[in-house]
Amino acid sequence: MISDTIADLLTRIRNGKNARHKYVDVNNSKMNRAIIDVLKDRGYVLNYLVNDKKRQIRVFLKYVGNIRKKSVLHFLKRVSRPGLRKYVGYKGIPYVCSGLGIIILATPAGIMDGERARECKVGGELLCMVW
């Protein structure tokens, strides 16, 4: 049994990126699907497929370059964890790498990136940082 599904999602994507896999399979949950949606919208992953029979999501990783593949994802970090939750208001949402990365939040309006949360003026729980 996995106690922290978000950390498991980020670790599987990180390990797949480091091994230069074409795709990784992660557990299917509403939270994981919403995080992957944000990553897809911001261009960090190519696409994903949901397999309801196996309860898995297949995430296709994005690379740049033909000869030597370089991943678009450089760093994934879990911010809030089950033992220590971190909450911020919309004015306190941090910028990642001077705006080059994104921060993903769980807000009352749903899972969204920091830029959209600032526009909607909603705060929430800091889930992870990506750049």
Steps between C-alpha positions, in 0.01 A plus 500: 500500500626844409445772759609796285376461142630840387855419612471165323384675180790746508754226577380282213516792256845600631635145470354458150653831393843405635485161324373674181190285475235587245220465755434410863198334662360661817203425723167643391338748737318830457790688659764336278291561189457868591875544559579332168244728330687805632833354385353433155347848471833661589694280253697278739349170376374406154179317583347235724265206464267371771456122534199441726538121499850509654433826687809661348592811306768476233689832487702570184811702587619789285854526367685753284760416236533218250844354568541560870166511674475762774197501722282808525465426872809590698378481859192376686465566871220420744438803724209409727505149640267300727706578811542870425240684293586843359225748420527847345272782401500621142745781583744250654522261204874469426659540158709202384833577329401863440185396314658228283342217701156443646357422838190280522237575765189332633246781533126513570461559124695180417858408416676782314840655443617806692452747216134407454444501878635858519264605218201340676618642836482166682755343731531145617734213574837498321528156341819504291749709306600421141761649269 
